[in-house]
Amino acid sequence: MPDQLMTVKEVATYLRVNERTVLKLAAEGALPGARVGNQWRFQPGAIGSWLEDQRLGLATPRSVSAAHPPPGRALLSLEECFEPGQIVPELAATSRDGVVGELVDFAHGRGLVRDPARFAAAIREREAMMSSATPHGFAFLHTLRRMPELVRRPFMVMGRSRAGVAYGAPDGKPTRIFFLLGLKFEGLHLGWMSKLSWMLTRPEDVQAVLDAPDPASVYDLLRRAESDLHLPAEQIPTPDGPRGLGIR
């Protein structure tokens, strides 16, 4: 989809609906757009994000394609937004600002971010309010406001620092695992922060990720941890039994 502003006709073609439907949704505020004079214009990134919202069930579609309802799931699976190639096995950065820059540049190098300078600035703005570091040794880097135009597709990037970085954790301890979230919608950010926190809730879970020899091993640990979260209720491991990364 082109990066320049789209017309009503182009949006209608992209969404496979008629132009009258696009105009109705835009006028109701259901479809993100701006009126310039007597013409509507739409930002491609915002339209793509809106469509993803419908697909994921994070927003209620009004008139578009009732024959194709969203699946209603609240989160992308790990494999839909993350892969071994999106892991930095050892960060070079030794400061909070350096971690942000290194991870954003890494994401941009993989074609995930459109404007790395703006995306990094938005991450730093969020971190300036309050560090996203947790007492468990990991942090969730994300923007304060939804900025779909900066993200090509929903993604997560992970960076690892065995030495640790002073990142403002509540307990004052170094942060060693960093997740950069470019998930495009607040619903996914909040859901994935909760999900990852559960997957890495024990010190041994974090240590397993730090000890993993390569990105493929890290990915496999997280994939298995995610799978454990979907077990039937009677099989969900408890704090006294195997859970998280499956460590006994």
C-alpha positions in Angstrom: 0.0 0.0 0.0 1.5 3.4 -0.9 2.7 5.8 1.8 1.0 8.9 0.4 -2.5 9.8 1.5 -5.3 7.8 0.1 -8.6 8.9 -1.5 -12.1 7.6 -0.8 -11.9 5.5 -4.0 -8.5 4.0 -3.1 -9.7 3.1 0.4 -12.9 1.6 -1.0 -10.8 -0.5 -3.4 -8.4 -1.6 -0.6 -11.2 -2.6 1.8 -13.3 -4.1 -1.1 -16.4 -2.0 -0.2 -18.3 0.7 -2.0 -17.3 4.4 -1.7 -20.6 5.2 0.1 -19.6 2.8 2.9 -16.2 4.5 3.3 -17.8 7.9 3.5 -20.3 6.7 6.1 -17.7 5.2 8.3 -15.4 8.2 8.0 -18.3 10.6 8.9 -19.2 8.5 11.9 -15.6 8.5 13.1 -15.4 4.7 12.8 -12.7 4.9 10.1 -9.6 7.1 10.7 -9.5 9.9 8.2 -9.3 13.7 7.8 -11.5 16.0 5.8 -9.5 18.4 3.6 -12.0 21.0 2.2 -14.8 18.8 0.9 -12.6 15.8 0.3 -11.7 12.9 2.7 -8.1 11.8 2.9 -6.7 8.7 4.7 -3.3 7.8 6.0 -2.3 4.3 4.7 -0.7 3.2 8.0 -3.9 4.2 10.0 -6.1 2.3 7.5 -4.0 -0.8 7.7 -4.0 -0.6 11.5 -7.8 -0.1 11.6 -8.2 -3.2 9.4 -6.0 -5.2 11.7 -8.2 -4.0 14.6 -11.2 -5.5 12.9 -9.4 -8.7 12.1 -8.2 -9.2 15.7 -11.5 -8.2 17.2 -10.0 -5.2 19.0 -12.6 -2.9 17.6 -16.2 -3.3 16.6 -16.7 -3.1 12.8 -19.9 -1.2 11.8 -20.6 -1.5 8.2 -17.6 -3.1 6.6 -17.9 -6.7 5.3 -20.3 -8.3 7.7 -19.7 -11.5 5.7 -16.1 -11.6 7.0 -16.3 -11.1 10.8 -13.1 -10.8 12.9 -11.9 -13.9 14.6 -12.3 -12.2 18.0 -9.0 -13.2 19.5 -7.4 -10.6 21.8 -3.7 -11.3 21.0 -1.4 -12.3 18.2 0.4 -15.5 18.7 4.1 -15.3 19.3 4.9 -16.7 15.8 2.8 -14.0 14.2 4.9 -11.1 15.5 8.2 -12.6 16.6 10.9 -14.9 15.3 14.5 -15.9 16.1 15.8 -13.3 13.6 14.2 -10.6 15.8 16.4 -11.3 18.8 19.7 -9.4 19.6 21.7 -12.1 21.5 24.0 -9.5 23.2 23.3 -5.8 23.3 26.3 -3.5 22.9 24.4 -0.6 24.6 25.3 0.1 28.3 22.7 2.9 28.9 18.9 3.3 28.7 19.1 5.7 25.8 21.6 3.4 24.1 19.3 0.4 24.5 16.4 2.2 22.9 18.5 3.4 19.9 20.1 -0.1 19.3 16.8 -2.0 19.4 14.9 0.6 17.2 17.8 0.5 14.7 17.7 -3.3 14.7 14.0 -3.3 14.1 14.4 -0.8 11.3 17.1 -2.9 9.7 14.6 -5.7 9.5 12.0 -3.6 7.8 9.7 -3.4 10.8 9.8 0.4 11.5 9.2 3.2 8.9 10.8 6.1 10.7 13.4 5.0 13.3 14.1 8.5 14.6 10.5 9.3 15.3 9.9 5.8 16.8 12.9 6.0 19.1 11.8 9.5 20.2 8.3 8.2 21.0 9.9 5.3 23.0 12.1 7.7 24.9 9.1 10.0 25.6 7.3 7.0 27.3 10.4 6.0 29.2 10.9 9.6 30.5 7.6 9.4 32.2 8.3 6.2 34.1 10.8 3.3 33.3 9.1 0.3 31.8 11.6 -1.9 33.6 10.2 -4.5 36.1 11.6 -5.9 39.3 12.1 -9.2 37.5 15.0 -8.1 35.2 13.1 -7.3 32.0 11.5 -4.2 30.4 8.8 -3.5 27.8 9.7 -0.7 25.5 6.7 0.8 23.8 5.2 4.2 22.7 2.9 6.2 24.9 0.4 6.8 22.1 -0.7 4.5 19.3 1.4 5.4 16.2 0.5 2.9 13.5 2.1 5.0 10.8 5.5 4.2 12.2 5.1 0.4 12.3 5.0 -1.7 9.1 3.4 -4.7 10.8 2.9 -5.8 14.4 6.2 -7.0 15.8 8.3 -7.7 18.9 12.0 -7.4 19.1 14.0 -8.7 22.0 17.5 -7.7 23.2 19.6 -9.4 25.8 22.3 -7.9 28.0 24.0 -10.5 30.3 25.9 -7.7 32.1 22.7 -5.8 32.6 21.8 -2.1 32.1 20.8 0.4 34.7 17.3 1.0 33.3 15.4 2.4 36.3 13.9 -0.8 37.7 11.9 -0.3 40.9 14.3 -2.5 42.8 17.3 -0.6 41.5 18.8 -3.8 39.9 20.1 -4.0 36.3 17.7 -5.0 33.5 18.9 -7.8 31.3 16.1 -8.6 28.9 14.3 -6.0 26.8 11.2 -6.4 24.6 10.6 -3.6 22.0 6.9 -3.7 21.2 5.6 -2.4 17.9 2.2 -3.9 18.0 0.2 -0.9 16.6 -2.7 -1.1 19.1 -2.9 -0.5 22.8 -4.9 -3.7 23.3 -2.0 -5.8 22.0 0.6 -3.9 24.0 -1.2 -4.4 27.3 -2.0 -8.0 26.5 1.5 -8.9 25.6 3.0 -7.1 28.6 0.8 -9.2 30.8 1.5 -12.4 28.9 5.3 -12.0 28.9 5.3 -11.1 32.5 3.6 -14.4 33.3 6.0 -16.3 31.1 9.0 -14.8 32.8 7.6 -14.4 36.3 10.2 -16.5 38.2 14.0 -15.7 38.4 14.8 -19.1 36.9 12.7 -18.2 33.9 14.7 -15.1 33.3 18.0 -16.9 33.9 17.0 -19.6 31.3 16.7 -16.9 28.7 20.0 -15.4 29.7 21.7 -18.8 29.5 20.3 -19.8 26.2 23.2 -20.2 23.7 21.6 -18.6 20.7 18.4 -16.8 19.4 16.8 -20.0 18.2 17.1 -21.4 21.8 15.6 -18.2 23.3 12.7 -18.4 20.8 12.1 -22.0 21.6 11.9 -21.2 25.3 9.4 -18.5 24.8 7.4 -20.5 22.4 7.1 -23.4 24.9 6.2 -20.9 27.7 3.4 -19.5 25.5 2.1 -22.9 24.8 2.0 -23.7 28.5 -0.3 -20.7 29.0 -2.9 -22.3 26.8 -3.2 -25.6 28.7 -6.6 -26.6 30.0 -7.2 -25.1 33.5 -6.5 -28.4 35.3 -3.1 -28.7 33.6 -1.9 -25.1 34.0 1.3 -25.3 36.1 1.3 -23.6 39.5 4.0 -21.6 41.2 4.9 -24.9 43.0 5.2 -26.9 39.9 6.6 -26.6 36.3 5.4 -23.5 34.5 6.8 -20.5 32.8 9.6 -21.8 30.6 9.1 -25.3 31.7 12.0 -25.4 34.2 11.7 -27.8 37.1 
